[in-house]
Amino acid sequence: MVIRSAWKCLYGMRGRAQETQAKPRAARPRHPLGRWAMPLVLALVCTISAQEAKRLFSDDEDAQARLQRGISLYQQTQYAAALEAVEPVAVQYPEQAAAYRLIGLCRLQLKQYAAAAADLRKAAELTRALEKREDAVARLALGKALFLAGDFAAAIPELEFAAARLEVEAATLTLLGYAHYRQGDEAAARQALTQSVARDERQPEAWRLLAELDVAGMTVAPDAAAAKRAAASIEKVNRSEPLLAAGLRGRLLVAQRQFAKAIPELERAVAAQPDNAALLFALGLALSREKRLEQAADTLARAAKLLPNEAGVWRELGYAHERAGQKDAAIAAYEKAAALTGGRDDFVTRALERLRSP
């Protein structure tokens, strides 16, 4: 039985020297795991190399049948059944990368992320040791499993390996951008996300994070170029997620001090995401600056419950109460802010002195 290699399934060839001749592939359906689509994994799990197949199954027809059944079940999205079929193969043949690869992919689909990462890492290590090559399928899936398990630092090298390949999916670049963002490297995040939308602009998550980066930057240092970039990204988000775009647009307007225009955008967004602390804070700030103080205080109090250790929220809540003439409530909020900043916020210190004076 002739079984095509995973490399050939992806590139239609055996080596990197021929990669530039690869023809563009047709668009693939969305991956079952959801918004972090990786059709690459689904396409490649179904094949193993002829050399590997010979080593695995030359004297064991039952093992051959089990792995082929596991592959078939995986393709039918019966992941638990596929896992049950192939696990005995890995037990009986612990040096066979194909079994570990399929087990890892099944566990990834079943949201068993830590276990999936262990199996996929084993598959990659075996392929590297025994075949002197990298397992592109296992490493891409490993990056996703590590990301979903919350280990962003470990996910980055695997996703970068996948991102360096000629036919990398835009969704993989988006995932890499998010991993860098979660590690605090905004420059690397922006680079990966920009590459993602350049490859395929139908990436709402990439546009959302690009807009988020620009909006957050605007709150620190207002910049016309950043505002223009953010507005363009927000409009891309608006095509598929108008309520999410409304929240981003409202926050951008707050950063530009256009509070009256920001309020209706933020109210729409908060109605859809009532527990989003960033939206509540932005709305509370806009309401306060527009002198709608009772609404501002109520909104900021909701934000403070979600962000009890954020001094800026308590300071703004104190400011709204003070302007509304609620002296005791203002002092209580300012005291929270002072405790969180160790008394190093001059605005809060002066406000408490002012309110406590006879």
C-alpha positions as CSV (number, residue, x, y, z in Angstrom):
1,M,0.0,0.0,0.0
2,V,1.4,3.3,-1.1
3,I,0.9,6.1,1.5
4,R,1.9,9.7,0.5
5,S,4.1,11.6,2.9
6,A,2.7,14.5,5.0
7,W,5.3,16.8,3.3
8,K,4.1,15.8,-0.2
9,C,0.5,16.3,0.9
10,L,1.3,19.9,1.8
11,Y,3.8,20.9,-0.9
12,G,3.3,18.3,-3.6
13,M,7.1,17.6,-3.4
14,R,9.8,16.2,-1.2
15,G,12.3,19.0,-0.5
16,R,12.6,22.7,0.2
17,A,14.4,23.3,-3.0
18,Q,11.1,22.9,-4.9
19,E,8.9,24.9,-2.5
20,T,8.8,27.9,-4.7
21,Q,7.1,25.8,-7.4
22,A,4.1,25.0,-5.2
23,K,0.8,26.0,-6.6
24,P,-1.7,28.0,-4.6
25,R,-4.1,25.8,-2.7
26,A,-7.9,26.2,-2.8
27,A,-9.5,27.7,0.2
28,R,-10.2,25.2,2.9
29,P,-13.2,24.9,5.3
30,R,-13.0,26.3,8.8
31,H,-11.3,24.1,11.3
32,P,-13.6,22.4,13.9
33,L,-11.8,23.9,16.8
34,G,-13.2,27.4,16.0
35,R,-11.7,30.8,15.4
36,W,-8.1,29.6,15.6
37,A,-8.5,27.7,12.4
38,M,-5.7,25.3,11.3
39,P,-6.9,23.3,8.3
40,L,-3.3,22.4,7.8
41,V,-3.5,19.9,10.7
42,L,-6.6,18.3,9.5
43,A,-5.3,17.9,5.9
44,L,-2.0,16.3,7.0
45,V,-3.0,13.9,9.8
46,C,-4.4,11.5,7.3
47,T,-1.0,10.6,5.8
48,I,2.3,9.0,6.9
49,S,5.4,8.4,4.9
50,A,5.8,5.1,3.1
51,Q,9.1,4.5,4.9
52,E,7.5,5.1,8.3
53,A,4.6,2.8,7.3
54,K,7.0,0.0,6.4
55,R,8.8,0.4,9.7
56,L,5.5,0.4,11.7
57,F,3.5,-2.2,10.0
58,S,5.7,-4.6,8.1
59,D,5.0,-7.5,10.5
60,D,1.8,-6.3,12.2
61,E,-1.4,-6.1,10.2
62,D,-3.4,-5.3,13.3
63,A,-1.4,-2.2,14.0
64,Q,-1.7,-1.1,10.4
65,A,-5.5,-1.5,10.6
66,R,-5.7,0.4,13.9
67,L,-3.8,3.4,12.6
68,Q,-5.7,3.5,9.4
69,R,-9.0,3.2,11.4
70,G,-7.8,6.1,13.6
71,I,-7.1,8.2,10.6
72,S,-10.5,7.5,9.1
73,L,-12.3,8.3,12.4
74,Y,-10.3,11.5,12.7
75,Q,-11.4,12.6,9.3
76,Q,-15.0,11.9,10.3
77,T,-14.4,14.1,13.4
78,Q,-14.9,11.2,15.7
79,Y,-11.9,12.2,17.8
80,A,-12.6,10.1,20.9
81,A,-13.1,6.9,18.9
82,A,-9.9,7.7,16.8
83,L,-8.0,8.1,20.0
84,E,-9.2,4.8,21.4
85,A,-8.3,3.1,18.2
86,V,-4.7,4.4,17.9
87,E,-3.5,4.5,21.6
88,P,-2.6,0.8,21.6
89,V,-0.3,1.4,18.6
90,A,1.8,3.9,20.6
91,V,2.0,1.6,23.5
92,Q,3.1,-1.3,21.4
93,Y,5.4,0.7,19.2
94,P,6.7,3.6,21.3
95,E,9.1,4.9,18.7
96,Q,6.5,5.5,16.0
97,A,5.9,9.2,15.5
98,A,2.8,8.7,13.4
99,A,0.9,7.2,16.3
100,Y,1.9,10.0,18.7
101,R,1.0,12.6,16.1
102,L,-2.5,11.3,15.6
103,I,-3.0,10.9,19.4
104,G,-1.9,14.5,19.9
105,L,-4.2,15.8,17.2
106,C,-7.1,13.9,18.7
107,R,-6.5,15.3,22.1
108,L,-6.1,18.8,20.7
109,Q,-9.6,18.5,19.2
110,L,-10.9,17.1,22.5
111,K,-9.4,20.2,24.3
112,Q,-7.0,18.1,26.3
113,Y,-4.3,20.7,25.7
114,A,-1.6,19.7,28.1
115,A,-1.8,16.0,27.1
116,A,-2.0,17.0,23.5
117,A,1.2,19.0,23.8
118,A,3.1,16.1,25.4
119,D,2.1,13.7,22.6
120,L,2.8,16.2,19.8
121,R,6.2,17.1,21.3
122,K,7.0,13.3,21.4
123,A,6.0,13.0,17.7
124,A,8.3,15.9,16.8
125,E,11.2,14.6,18.8
126,L,10.9,11.1,17.3
127,T,10.7,12.5,13.7
128,R,13.8,14.6,14.4
129,A,15.8,11.8,15.9
130,L,14.9,9.0,13.6
131,E,14.3,10.7,10.2
132,K,16.5,13.8,10.6
133,R,13.7,16.2,9.6
134,E,11.2,18.4,11.3
135,D,7.6,17.3,11.6
136,A,5.7,20.4,10.4
137,V,2.3,19.0,11.3
138,A,3.2,18.1,14.9
139,R,5.1,21.4,15.5
140,L,2.2,23.5,14.3
141,A,-0.3,21.6,16.3
142,L,2.1,21.7,19.3
143,G,2.2,25.5,19.1
144,K,-1.6,25.7,19.1
145,A,-1.9,23.2,22.1
146,L,0.7,25.2,24.1
147,F,-1.1,28.4,23.3
148,L,-4.5,27.1,24.4
149,A,-2.9,25.6,27.5
150,G,-1.7,29.1,28.4
151,D,2.0,28.5,27.9
152,F,2.6,31.3,25.5
153,A,6.4,31.4,25.9
154,A,6.7,27.7,24.8
155,A,4.2,28.2,22.0
156,I,6.1,31.0,20.3
157,P,9.0,28.9,18.9
158,E,6.7,26.3,17.5
159,L,4.4,28.9,15.9
160,E,7.4,30.8,14.6
161,F,8.6,27.6,12.9
162,A,5.2,27.2,11.3
163,A,5.2,30.9,10.3
164,A,8.5,30.6,8.5
165,R,7.1,28.1,6.1
166,L,6.2,29.1,2.6
167,E,2.5,28.3,2.7
168,V,1.8,29.4,6.3
169,E,-1.9,30.0,7.0
170,A,-2.9,33.5,8.0
171,A,-4.6,32.1,11.1
172,T,-1.2,30.8,12.3
173,L,0.3,34.2,12.0
174,T,-2.7,35.6,14.0
175,L,-2.1,33.1,16.7
176,L,1.6,33.9,16.8
177,G,0.7,37.6,17.1
178,Y,-1.6,36.9,20.1
179,A,1.2,34.8,21.7
180,H,3.6,37.6,21.5
181,Y,1.0,40.0,22.8
182,R,0.3,37.8,25.8
183,Q,4.1,37.8,26.4
184,G,4.2,41.6,26.4
185,D,6.1,42.0,23.1
186,E,3.8,44.4,21.2
187,A,6.3,45.0,18.4
188,A,6.5,41.3,17.6
189,A,2.8,41.0,17.9
190,R,2.2,43.8,15.5
191,Q,4.6,42.3,13.0
192,A,3.0,38.9,13.0
193,L,-0.5,40.4,12.8
194,T,0.4,42.7,9.9
195,Q,1.8,39.7,8.0
196,S,-1.5,37.8,8.8
197,V,-3.8,40.4,7.3
198,A,-1.4,40.9,4.3
199,R,-1.7,37.2,3.6
200,D,-5.5,37.1,4.1
201,E,-7.4,40.3,5.2
202,R,-10.3,38.2,6.3
203,Q,-8.8,37.9,9.8
204,P,-11.1,39.7,12.2
205,E,-9.1,38.6,15.3
206,A,-5.9,40.1,13.7
207,W,-7.7,43.3,12.9
208,R,-9.1,43.5,16.4
209,L,-5.8,43.1,18.1
210,L,-4.1,45.6,15.8
211,A,-6.9,48.1,16.6
212,E,-6.5,47.2,20.3
213,L,-2.7,48.0,20.2
214,D,-3.3,51.3,18.5
215,V,-6.2,52.3,20.8
216,A,-4.1,51.4,23.9
217,G,-1.2,53.4,22.5
218,M,-3.5,56.4,22.0
219,T,-4.4,56.4,25.7
220,V,-0.7,56.7,26.6
221,A,0.4,59.1,23.9
222,P,-2.2,60.5,21.4
223,D,-0.9,60.2,17.9
224,A,-2.6,61.1,14.7
225,A,-1.0,58.3,12.7
226,A,-2.0,55.7,15.4
227,A,-5.5,57.0,15.4
228,K,-5.7,56.7,11.6
229,R,-4.4,53.1,11.8
230,A,-6.8,52.2,14.6
231,A,-9.8,53.6,12.7
232,A,-8.9,51.6,9.6
233,S,-8.5,48.4,11.7
234,I,-11.8,49.0,13.5
235,E,-13.6,49.3,10.2
236,K,-12.2,45.9,9.2
237,V,-13.5,44.5,12.5
238,N,-16.9,46.1,11.8
239,R,-17.5,43.9,8.8
240,S,-17.9,40.8,10.9
241,E,-18.3,42.0,14.5
242,P,-20.1,45.4,14.6
243,L,-20.6,45.4,18.4
244,L,-17.0,44.6,19.0
245,A,-16.1,47.4,16.6
246,A,-18.4,49.8,18.5
247,G,-16.5,49.2,21.7
248,L,-13.1,49.8,20.0
249,R,-14.5,52.9,18.3
250,G,-15.8,54.3,21.6
251,R,-12.5,53.8,23.3
252,L,-10.7,55.5,20.5
253,L,-13.0,58.5,20.7
254,V,-12.4,58.7,24.5
255,A,-8.6,58.7,23.8
256,Q,-9.3,61.5,21.4
257,R,-11.4,63.3,24.1
258,Q,-14.5,63.2,21.9
259,F,-16.6,62.1,24.9
260,A,-20.1,62.9,23.6
261,K,-19.5,60.8,20.4
262,A,-18.0,58.0,22.4
263,I,-20.9,57.5,24.7
264,P,-23.5,55.9,22.3
265,E,-20.8,53.7,20.8
266,L,-19.8,52.5,24.3
267,E,-23.3,52.0,25.5
268,R,-24.0,49.7,22.5
269,A,-20.9,47.7,23.3
270,V,-21.5,47.5,27.1
271,A,-25.1,46.3,26.4
272,A,-23.6,43.3,24.6
273,Q,-20.6,42.9,27.0
274,P,-21.8,44.0,30.4
275,D,-18.8,42.5,32.2
276,N,-16.1,44.1,30.0
277,A,-14.2,46.2,32.5
278,A,-12.3,48.2,29.8
279,L,-15.6,49.2,28.2
280,L,-17.2,50.1,31.5
281,F,-14.2,52.2,32.5
282,A,-14.2,54.1,29.2
283,L,-17.9,54.7,29.3
284,G,-17.7,55.9,32.9
285,L,-14.9,58.3,32.0
286,A,-16.9,59.6,29.0
287,L,-20.0,60.1,31.2
288,S,-18.0,61.8,33.9
289,R,-16.5,64.3,31.4
290,E,-19.9,65.0,30.0
291,K,-21.2,65.8,33.5
292,R,-23.6,62.8,33.6
293,L,-22.2,62.2,37.1
294,E,-24.8,59.8,38.5
295,Q,-24.5,57.5,35.5
296,A,-20.7,57.9,35.6
297,A,-20.5,56.8,39.2
298,D,-22.7,53.8,38.7
299,T,-20.7,52.7,35.6
300,L,-17.4,53.2,37.3
301,A,-18.5,51.3,40.4
302,R,-19.3,48.3,38.1
303,A,-15.8,48.6,36.6
304,A,-14.2,48.8,40.1
305,K,-15.9,45.5,41.1
306,L,-14.3,43.9,38.0
307,L,-10.9,45.6,38.5
308,P,-10.6,46.0,42.3
309,N,-6.8,46.4,42.1
310,E,-6.8,49.0,39.4
311,A,-6.0,52.4,41.0
312,G,-7.1,54.4,38.0
313,V,-10.6,53.1,38.2
314,W,-10.9,54.1,41.9
315,R,-9.4,57.5,41.2
316,E,-11.9,58.2,38.4
317,L,-14.8,56.9,40.6
318,G,-13.6,59.3,43.4
319,Y,-13.5,62.2,40.9
320,A,-17.1,61.5,39.7
321,H,-18.4,61.3,43.3
322,E,-16.5,64.5,44.2
323,R,-18.0,66.4,41.3
324,A,-21.5,65.2,42.3
325,G,-21.0,66.4,45.8
326,Q,-20.8,62.9,47.3
327,K,-18.0,63.7,49.8
328,D,-18.0,60.5,51.8
329,A,-18.2,58.3,48.7
330,A,-15.4,60.3,47.0
331,I,-13.1,59.9,50.1
332,A,-13.7,56.2,50.2
333,A,-12.9,55.8,46.5
334,Y,-9.8,58.0,46.7
335,E,-8.6,56.1,49.7
336,K,-8.8,52.9,47.7
337,A,-6.7,54.5,45.0
338,A,-4.2,55.8,47.5
339,A,-3.8,52.4,49.1
340,L,-3.1,50.8,45.7
341,T,-0.5,53.4,44.7
342,G,1.2,53.6,48.1
343,G,0.2,57.3,48.4
344,R,2.3,58.2,45.4
345,D,-0.5,59.6,43.2
346,D,-0.3,63.4,43.7
347,F,-3.8,63.9,42.3
348,V,-5.4,61.5,44.8
349,T,-3.3,62.9,47.7
350,R,-4.4,66.5,46.9
351,A,-8.0,65.4,46.5
352,L,-8.0,63.7,50.0
353,E,-6.4,66.7,51.6
354,R,-9.0,68.9,50.0
355,L,-12.0,66.8,51.0
356,R,-10.7,66.1,54.6
357,S,-10.0,69.8,55.3
358,P,-12.6,71.5,57.5
